[in-house]
């Protein structure tokens, strides 16, 4: 079996978000399959919680990642921290995890942060997609998008396609999975959300591409039918590194309407497995986003968790998970920005217990096939026999190259200008 070095770009602590959760899960999948796994984290390893048994955790030293990778057979990386490794060595097979299209996510922050993050993200993708040997993504939508990048960078080239026509050895899907065991027992609602007298609508954390405003716009219609209803948002675990424009606007709007702390609550982020406490006491989930490229490429990890928990969902159209909701019946999909449609969908579920129960069963049934050990098949195949991409040295064609200047299309244009025929 192989020796894997996983370079996680986000801190792994008691409060761990999506990337950290994914790296912990993949480390566990690899370890259970018999591979030796070292997990590099950018924080103090002593802080790391939830680490699978048998996985070695080390502090990822940006200046020493190349040395820390010594003795391993291959490397898995994601995000900016991986750039430091790539600057130090190029002799081990590299898997680049692109499940989170952070360049697209971070487009929303340019007014607060300027263009420097975009330039960094763009340079990171150019470097990593030029140097990686195998790439992971979350959906077919993402795969098509990244194949465009890889084509522009020369990674999709004639020898590569001849050897691997569907290019699954270049990039394959490994979406977010669910835990191997069943959901935890729900806690006592009064302990988690004291004073809630009606149905609880769980939203979760707010990033700037989400649309909590349409939920607040729909809330008066929901309250007419269920006066005690409560919408629950979740505070971000790392607000110091993530702009909070949408969350701040939602808080201001709730305060102005007199809802803050009652009809609208902002709960703390729960650590580890406790992160499911709030959705476990909710009646349904409401997850809305703005239309755009982010939505198209998204694979909403919270929706994966919510379906595993059996929580019916009302969500905005867009992305792979909205398709899952529609096809499985695990929830209702509504147009973006349509408060009336959102309210009707919420009330339709709240007022129909049988429909809610059917949606819950459909979500659990779908999630049963999405356990980490199953969705991680492409990575497990790679780990069993890590490969270098023999075609990755191909480079994009320079527009000034003689082959471009004298291309078939150019020669044909010249012939037509001269009035010649084929």
C-alpha positions as CSV (number, residue, x, y, z in Angstrom):
1,X,0.0,0.0,0.0
2,X,1.1,3.6,-0.6
3,X,2.3,6.4,1.7
4,X,0.2,9.5,1.3
5,X,1.0,13.1,2.4
6,X,-2.2,15.2,2.6
7,X,-1.7,19.0,2.8
8,X,-4.8,20.5,4.2
9,X,-5.0,24.3,3.7
10,X,-7.4,25.1,6.5
11,X,-7.0,24.7,10.2
12,X,-8.3,21.5,11.7
13,X,-9.6,22.2,15.2
14,X,-12.8,21.6,17.1
15,X,-14.5,24.2,14.8
16,X,-13.8,22.7,11.4
17,X,-15.4,23.8,8.1
18,X,-15.8,22.1,4.8
19,X,-12.2,21.7,3.6
20,X,-11.0,20.4,7.0
21,X,-13.9,18.0,7.2
22,X,-13.2,16.7,3.7
23,X,-9.5,16.1,4.4
24,X,-10.2,14.3,7.7
25,X,-12.7,12.1,5.9
26,X,-10.3,11.3,3.0
27,X,-7.5,10.6,5.5
28,X,-9.8,8.1,7.2
29,X,-10.8,6.4,4.0
30,X,-7.2,6.0,2.9
31,X,-6.1,4.7,6.3
32,X,-8.9,2.2,6.5
33,X,-7.9,0.9,3.0
34,X,-4.5,0.1,4.4
35,X,-2.5,3.2,3.2
36,X,-0.2,5.1,5.5
37,X,-1.4,8.6,5.9
38,X,0.3,11.8,7.1
39,X,-2.0,14.8,7.4
40,X,-0.3,18.2,7.3
41,X,-2.3,21.0,8.9
42,X,-1.5,24.8,9.1
43,X,-2.2,25.0,12.8
44,X,-0.8,23.3,15.9
45,X,-1.3,19.5,15.5
46,X,-2.3,19.3,19.1
47,X,-5.4,21.3,18.3
48,X,-6.6,18.8,15.7
49,X,-9.8,17.1,16.7
50,X,-11.6,14.1,15.0
51,X,-8.5,12.7,13.5
52,X,-9.0,9.1,12.4
53,X,-7.1,6.5,14.3
54,X,-3.8,5.6,12.7
55,X,-3.4,8.9,10.8
56,X,-0.3,10.9,11.7
57,X,-0.8,14.7,12.0
58,X,2.0,17.2,11.5
59,X,2.2,20.9,11.3
60,X,2.4,21.9,7.7
61,X,5.5,24.1,7.5
62,X,5.2,26.2,4.3
63,X,9.0,26.4,3.9
64,X,9.5,22.7,4.6
65,X,6.7,20.9,2.9
66,X,9.0,19.4,0.3
67,X,11.1,17.9,3.1
68,X,8.0,16.8,5.0
69,X,6.9,14.9,1.9
70,X,10.1,12.8,2.0
71,X,9.3,9.1,2.4
72,X,5.8,9.4,0.9
73,X,4.7,8.0,-2.4
74,X,2.3,10.8,-3.4
75,X,0.7,14.0,-2.3
76,X,-2.8,15.4,-2.1
77,X,-3.2,19.2,-1.9
78,X,-5.8,21.8,-2.2
79,X,-5.7,25.6,-2.1
80,X,-2.8,28.1,-1.7
81,X,-0.8,26.1,0.8
82,X,-0.1,23.5,-1.9
83,X,1.8,26.2,-3.9
84,X,4.7,26.0,-1.4
85,X,5.0,22.3,-1.9
86,X,5.1,22.7,-5.7
87,X,7.8,25.3,-5.4
88,X,10.0,22.9,-3.5
89,X,9.9,19.6,-5.4
90,X,8.4,17.9,-8.5
91,X,9.4,14.3,-8.1
92,X,6.2,12.8,-6.5
93,X,2.8,12.2,-8.1
94,X,0.4,15.0,-7.1
95,X,-3.4,14.9,-6.7
96,X,-5.0,18.3,-6.8
97,X,-8.4,18.5,-5.1
98,X,-10.6,21.0,-6.9
99,X,-13.8,20.1,-5.2
100,X,-14.1,23.7,-3.9
101,X,-13.9,26.2,-6.8
102,X,-12.5,28.9,-4.5
103,X,-11.5,31.2,-7.3
104,X,-15.2,31.4,-8.3
105,X,-16.4,31.7,-4.6
106,X,-13.9,34.5,-4.0
107,X,-15.1,36.6,-6.9
108,X,-17.8,37.8,-4.6
109,X,-15.3,39.5,-2.3
110,X,-13.4,41.8,-4.6
111,X,-15.2,45.0,-3.5
112,X,-14.0,44.3,0.1
113,X,-10.6,42.8,-0.7
114,X,-9.7,44.2,-4.1
115,X,-8.3,42.2,-7.0
116,X,-5.2,40.8,-5.3
117,X,-7.0,37.6,-4.0
118,X,-8.3,36.9,-7.6
119,X,-4.8,37.2,-9.0
120,X,-3.5,34.9,-6.3
121,X,-6.3,32.4,-6.9
122,X,-5.8,32.5,-10.7
123,X,-2.1,32.0,-10.4
124,X,-2.7,29.1,-7.9
125,X,-5.0,27.3,-10.4
126,X,-2.6,27.9,-13.3
127,X,0.3,26.4,-11.3
128,X,-1.6,23.5,-9.8
129,X,-3.4,22.5,-13.0
130,X,-0.1,22.7,-14.9
131,X,1.7,20.5,-12.3
132,X,-0.8,18.1,-11.0
133,X,-1.0,14.5,-12.2
134,X,-4.6,13.8,-11.2
135,X,-7.5,16.1,-10.4
136,X,-10.6,15.7,-8.3
137,X,-13.9,17.6,-8.6
138,X,-17.4,17.3,-7.2
139,X,-19.8,17.2,-10.2
140,X,-20.0,16.9,-14.0
141,X,-20.6,20.7,-14.1
142,X,-17.3,21.2,-12.3
143,X,-15.6,18.6,-14.5
144,X,-16.6,20.4,-17.7
145,X,-15.5,23.7,-16.3
146,X,-12.1,22.4,-15.2
147,X,-11.6,20.5,-18.5
148,X,-11.8,23.9,-20.1
149,X,-9.0,25.2,-17.8
150,X,-6.9,22.1,-18.5
151,X,-7.4,22.4,-22.2
152,X,-6.2,26.0,-22.1
153,X,-3.2,24.9,-20.1
154,X,-2.3,22.2,-22.6
155,X,-3.1,19.3,-20.3
156,X,-5.8,18.1,-22.7
157,X,-3.7,17.3,-25.7
158,X,-3.7,14.7,-28.5
159,X,-1.5,12.1,-26.7
160,X,-3.5,12.5,-23.5
161,X,-6.9,12.0,-25.3
162,X,-5.5,9.1,-27.4
163,X,-4.4,7.3,-24.3
164,X,-7.5,8.1,-22.2
165,X,-10.4,9.2,-24.4
166,X,-12.8,10.1,-21.5
167,X,-9.9,11.7,-19.5
168,X,-10.9,10.0,-16.2
169,X,-7.2,9.4,-15.4
170,X,-6.8,13.2,-15.7
171,X,-9.8,14.4,-13.7
172,X,-12.6,12.5,-12.0
173,X,-15.5,13.2,-9.6
174,X,-15.1,12.8,-5.8
175,X,-18.0,14.7,-4.3
176,X,-18.6,15.4,-0.7
177,X,-19.7,12.3,1.2
178,X,-21.5,11.4,4.4
179,X,-20.3,9.6,7.5
180,X,-20.1,5.8,7.5
181,X,-22.5,5.5,10.5
182,X,-26.0,6.8,10.8
183,X,-27.0,10.3,12.0
184,X,-26.8,11.0,15.7
185,X,-29.8,11.1,17.9
186,X,-31.5,14.6,18.0
187,X,-30.9,16.6,21.1
188,X,-33.6,18.3,23.1
189,X,-34.8,21.3,21.1
190,X,-35.3,23.5,24.2
191,X,-31.7,23.0,25.1
192,X,-30.4,24.0,21.6
193,X,-33.0,26.7,20.7
194,X,-34.9,27.7,23.9
195,X,-38.2,29.3,23.5
196,X,-39.1,28.1,19.9
197,X,-42.8,27.5,19.8
198,X,-43.3,26.7,16.2
199,X,-41.5,25.1,13.2
200,X,-37.8,25.7,12.9
201,X,-36.3,26.5,9.4
202,X,-32.6,25.8,9.3
203,X,-30.5,27.8,6.9
204,X,-26.9,27.4,8.2
205,X,-23.9,29.6,7.6
206,X,-24.1,32.6,5.3
207,X,-21.5,33.3,2.6
208,X,-21.8,36.2,0.3
209,X,-23.1,34.2,-2.6
210,X,-26.1,33.0,-0.5
211,X,-29.4,35.0,-0.4
212,X,-30.7,35.2,3.2
213,X,-32.6,38.3,2.1
214,X,-35.2,36.3,0.1
215,X,-35.8,34.1,3.2
216,X,-36.5,37.2,5.3
217,X,-38.8,38.6,2.5
218,X,-40.7,35.3,2.6
219,X,-40.9,35.1,6.4
220,X,-44.0,37.2,6.9
221,X,-46.0,34.9,4.6
222,X,-44.7,31.9,6.6
223,X,-45.6,33.6,9.9
224,X,-49.2,34.1,8.8
225,X,-49.6,30.3,8.7
226,X,-47.2,29.5,11.5
227,X,-46.8,32.4,13.9
228,X,-44.1,30.7,16.0
229,X,-41.8,29.9,13.1
230,X,-38.1,30.5,13.5
231,X,-35.3,30.9,10.9
232,X,-31.9,29.8,12.2
233,X,-28.7,31.1,10.6
234,X,-25.3,30.0,11.9
235,X,-22.3,32.2,12.7
236,X,-19.2,31.6,10.5
237,X,-16.4,29.7,12.4
238,X,-13.7,31.9,10.9
239,X,-15.2,35.4,10.4
240,X,-11.8,37.0,10.6
241,X,-10.8,35.5,7.2
242,X,-14.2,35.5,5.4
243,X,-16.0,38.8,4.5
244,X,-19.5,38.9,6.1
245,X,-21.4,41.3,4.0
246,X,-24.5,39.1,3.4
247,X,-24.6,37.9,7.0
248,X,-24.3,41.5,8.3
249,X,-27.1,42.6,6.0
250,X,-29.3,39.8,7.2
251,X,-28.7,40.6,10.8
252,X,-29.5,44.3,10.2
253,X,-32.7,43.4,8.3
254,X,-33.8,41.1,11.1
255,X,-33.1,43.7,13.7
256,X,-35.1,46.4,11.8
257,X,-38.1,44.0,11.6
258,X,-37.9,43.3,15.3
259,X,-37.2,39.6,14.6
260,X,-33.6,39.2,15.9
261,X,-33.4,36.7,18.7
262,X,-36.9,35.4,18.2
263,X,-38.2,34.7,14.7
264,X,-34.6,35.0,13.4
265,X,-31.7,33.6,15.3
266,X,-28.0,33.5,14.7
267,X,-26.6,30.4,16.5
268,X,-23.0,29.6,17.2
269,X,-21.1,27.1,14.9
270,X,-21.0,23.7,16.6
271,X,-17.8,21.7,16.6
272,X,-17.3,18.3,15.0
273,X,-20.2,15.9,15.1
274,X,-22.2,18.5,17.1
275,X,-22.5,20.5,14.0
276,X,-25.6,18.5,13.2
277,X,-27.4,19.5,16.4
278,X,-29.3,22.5,14.9
279,X,-30.6,20.7,11.7
280,X,-31.5,17.7,13.9
281,X,-34.0,19.9,15.8
282,X,-35.3,21.7,12.7
283,X,-38.5,20.8,10.8
284,X,-37.0,21.6,7.4
285,X,-34.1,23.4,5.7
286,X,-34.2,26.6,3.6
287,X,-31.1,27.2,1.5
288,X,-31.2,30.0,-0.9
289,X,-28.5,31.5,-3.2
290,X,-28.1,34.1,-5.8
291,X,-27.9,33.0,-9.5
292,X,-24.6,33.0,-11.1
293,X,-21.5,31.0,-11.9
294,X,-20.9,30.0,-8.3
295,X,-24.4,28.4,-8.1
296,X,-23.9,26.5,-11.4
297,X,-20.6,25.0,-10.2
298,X,-21.7,24.5,-6.6
299,X,-22.1,21.1,-4.9
300,X,-23.7,22.3,-1.7
301,X,-22.1,20.3,1.0
302,X,-24.6,21.3,3.6
303,X,-27.4,19.8,1.4
304,X,-25.5,16.5,1.4
305,X,-25.5,16.6,5.2
306,X,-29.1,17.6,5.4
307,X,-30.3,14.8,3.1
308,X,-28.2,12.3,5.2
309,X,-30.0,13.7,8.3
310,X,-33.4,13.2,6.6
311,X,-34.3,16.9,6.7
312,X,-36.6,18.0,3.9
313,X,-35.1,21.0,1.9
314,X,-36.4,24.0,0.1
315,X,-33.5,25.3,-2.1
316,X,-32.8,27.7,-4.9
317,X,-32.5,26.3,-8.5
318,X,-28.9,25.9,-9.6
319,X,-26.0,23.4,-9.1
320,X,-25.8,19.7,-8.9
321,X,-27.7,19.4,-5.6
322,X,-30.8,21.2,-6.8
323,X,-31.0,18.5,-9.5
324,X,-30.7,15.8,-6.8
325,X,-33.6,17.4,-4.8
326,X,-35.8,17.5,-7.9
327,X,-35.0,14.0,-9.1
328,X,-35.2,12.2,-5.7
329,X,-38.1,14.2,-4.2
330,X,-36.0,15.0,-1.1
331,X,-37.1,18.6,-1.3
332,X,-38.5,21.5,-3.4
333,X,-36.6,23.7,-5.8
334,X,-37.7,27.3,-6.3
335,X,-36.5,30.1,-8.7
336,X,-33.9,32.4,-7.3
337,X,-35.1,35.6,-5.7
338,X,-38.8,34.5,-5.7
339,X,-40.0,35.1,-2.1
340,X,-43.6,34.1,-3.0
341,X,-42.5,30.7,-4.4
342,X,-40.2,30.2,-1.4
343,X,-43.0,30.8,1.1
344,X,-45.4,28.6,-0.8
345,X,-42.9,25.8,-0.9
346,X,-42.1,26.1,2.8
347,X,-45.8,26.2,3.8
348,X,-46.6,23.3,1.4
349,X,-44.1,21.1,3.3
350,X,-45.0,22.3,6.8
351,X,-48.7,21.7,6.2
352,X,-48.3,18.3,4.7
353,X,-46.6,15.8,7.2
354,X,-46.9,12.9,4.7
355,X,-45.0,14.9,2.1
356,X,-42.4,15.8,4.6
357,X,-42.0,12.2,5.7
358,X,-41.6,11.1,2.0
359,X,-39.0,13.8,1.4
360,X,-37.1,12.7,4.5
361,X,-37.1,9.1,3.3
362,X,-35.9,10.1,-0.2
363,X,-33.0,12.1,1.3
364,X,-31.9,9.3,3.5
365,X,-32.1,6.8,0.6
366,X,-30.0,9.0,-1.7
367,X,-27.4,9.6,1.1
368,X,-27.1,5.9,1.8
369,X,-25.1,5.6,-1.4
370,X,-22.9,8.6,-0.8
371,X,-20.8,7.4,2.1
372,X,-17.1,8.5,2.0
373,X,-15.8,5.0,1.3
374,X,-18.0,4.8,-1.8
375,X,-17.6,8.3,-3.3
376,X,-13.8,8.2,-2.7
377,X,-13.4,5.4,-5.3
378,X,-11.3,7.5,-7.8
379,X,-8.8,8.5,-5.0
380,X,-8.6,4.9,-3.7
381,X,-7.8,3.7,-7.2
382,X,-5.1,6.3,-7.5
383,X,-3.6,5.5,-4.1
384,X,-3.4,1.8,-5.0
385,X,-1.1,2.7,-8.0
386,X,-0.1,6.4,-8.0
387,X,0.8,7.7,-11.5
388,X,2.5,10.6,-13.1
389,X,0.7,12.1,-16.1
390,X,3.2,11.4,-18.9
391,X,1.5,14.1,-21.0
392,X,1.7,17.0,-18.6
393,X,4.7,18.6,-20.1
394,X,2.7,19.6,-23.2
395,X,2.3,23.3,-23.2
396,X,-0.3,25.7,-24.6
397,X,0.5,26.9,-28.1
398,X,2.0,30.3,-28.3
399,X,0.0,32.7,-30.6
400,X,3.3,33.7,-32.2
401,X,4.4,30.2,-32.9
402,X,5.0,29.5,-36.6
403,X,2.6,26.6,-36.4
404,X,-0.2,29.0,-35.5
405,X,0.7,31.6,-38.1
406,X,0.8,28.8,-40.7
407,X,-2.2,26.8,-39.5
408,X,-4.6,25.1,-41.8
409,X,-7.2,27.8,-41.2
410,X,-4.6,30.5,-42.0
411,X,-3.5,28.7,-45.2
412,X,-7.1,28.3,-46.3
413,X,-7.8,32.0,-45.7
414,X,-4.8,33.0,-47.8
415,X,-6.0,30.6,-50.6
416,X,-9.4,32.1,-50.5
417,X,-7.9,35.6,-50.7
418,X,-6.0,34.5,-53.8
419,X,-9.2,33.1,-55.3
420,X,-7.7,29.6,-55.2
421,X,-9.7,26.4,-54.7
422,X,-8.9,23.3,-52.8
